[in-house]
Amino acid sequence: MENQIVITKYNNVDSVDSRLIANELGIQHKNLLELIKKYESKIESRFGLLAFETLPRLEGQHGGGEVTIYHLNENQAIFTSTLSRNTEKGVEVKLKIVEAFSNARAAFD
């Protein structure tokens, strides 16, 4: 199975776009955002401030407006993914996240 979790540099930190995690989990991005917001203080107190950006929503997607995306560092992404159920898909996504960051470390070193 191909890994759809892509690690990029955001503010010079290896990170993953929250939309990718939501997509891999098969959930709406807004639901993942709610989960991140719910545990924001725990995430930030242990794994650093959450990096985010606000982008314009594409027209035709709920009337335009803006959408927030998070650029999660390795620990933030792993912690956030552990909050999802351990379904077969959930476990696969967690493995993909760990593997993607491991591969990124190897490639960037």
N, C-alpha and C positions, 0 to 999 in steps of 0.2 A: 504494500500500500504506500503510495507516494505521500511524502510529508508536505502538507499545505501550510504549515507554520513557517513563516519567513521571518528571520531575524534581521533587523536593520539597525543602523546607528541613529539614535535620536538624541540630540544634545550630547553627542559623543559617548552614549551609553548603549550597549546592546539592548534592544527592546523589541517587543512584539505589539502589533496593533490589536487593540481590543476587538475590533471587528473580525479579525481572523479567528480569534479564540471562539467568539460567539458562533461564527459560521461553522467551525469544526464541531462544536458541541451541538449544532442543530437548533440553536435558540436565537431569539431575536436579540439584536444588539442592545436594545433598551433594557432588556431583562438582565444582561450582564452588567450594564451601567448601574442599575439599581443595586445589584449585589456588591459591586465595588464601592458605591456610595455608602451602603450599609456598614461596611467594614473599613471604611476609609481611614479612620483614626488608628485602628489596629495595624493596617497595612503601612501607613506612613510612619508610625512610631517604631516599627521594626525593620522596614525595608526601604525607607527613604520617601521623599515627597513624590506623589504621583505626577508624572508628566502628562499633560493633556493639551489638546488643541481643539478649537471650535471651528468647524468647517461649514460652509453653506450647504444646506440639504439640497439635493437635486430637485428641480421642479417636478411636480407630479408625485413626489413622495411626501404625503401628508401635508400638502400645501406649501412647500418650501420651508423657510426658516433656517435654523442651524442645528447641527449635530455635534456632540462632543465625542471625541475618541481619546482613549488613553494609550500611551506608549509605555507598556509595562516592562520593568526590568525583570531579570530572571527570577528573583525571589518573589516579586509581586505577581508575576504570571503563574508561577508554580502554586503559590498560596491561593490565588483566585481560582485556579482550576481545581484545587482540592475541595473547594466549597461545592462543586457540582457532584451529583450522585455518581456512585461507582458502577454505573451501567457499563455494558461492554464498550459502548461508544465513548463514555466519559473516561474510562481507563485508557482507551486508545489515544484520546486527546492529551491526557496527562503524559503519557509516554512520548508523544510527538513533541510536546513542549520541552521536556527534558532533553530529548535527542536534538532538537533544533538548536538550543542554546549550547549544548556540548559541541555540535558541529560548527557553530559560529565561532566558539572559542578556538577550536582547532584551525579554522580558516583564517582568523584574524591574527593569530599568533605568528 
